[in-house]
Amino acid sequence: MRTFLLLIIVLLISSCAGSGKNVVLLQQELKSNQTNVFVKRETGFAGSAALIKVGLNGATIGEIGEKERISTISKIGDNIISGSFTGLASIGAKDGFKKFKISENQKMFFIIKQDLGLFDTKLKIYEINQQEFFN
């Protein structure tokens, strides 16, 4: 039992890297003529072993850890971006969704945050500007 408890503590303390992209690569994508969506995670739990699965229109675009960023090419028009915890962190957590409309060659930026309630956790997705995304 002691070994199991120690393993759980180590998993919660250790950082967990997701499929986030390097900031330099993301800045290069800004110069493209593609229609891109950029997503940043700031849930306030650095070192948490829980990743957030990010989706666009029902397809997974990656899993990101705390302070990680990801991007993808988006279709023009109406879209839905989503975020959900993976693994044990998903128990009792509500997924986040955000509908948005994007134009050709436009770049849109989003941040995933977490609202902690007494009995549950909710992920919320907010639209932000480019400067906030890269801070």
KACORDA-V276866 format. One line per field, one symbol per residue. psi: psi as a letter, one per 40 degrees, with the letter a starting at -180 (. if undefined). burial: # if it has 16 or more other ideal C-beta (glycine too) atoms within 10 Angstrom, else .. A space follows every 50 residues. Layout:
psi = ???
burial = ???
//
This chain:
psi = dddddddddddddiihhafiiiddddddddeieihihhhihgeegheieh ihhhihfehheihiaheiiiiihiihahihiihiiiadeehehhiiihii hiiheihihihhihhhadeihhhihihiidddde.
burial = ...............#.#.##....#........#########....### ######....######.#####.#....#.#####...##..#..#.#.. .#....########......#.#.#..#....#..
//
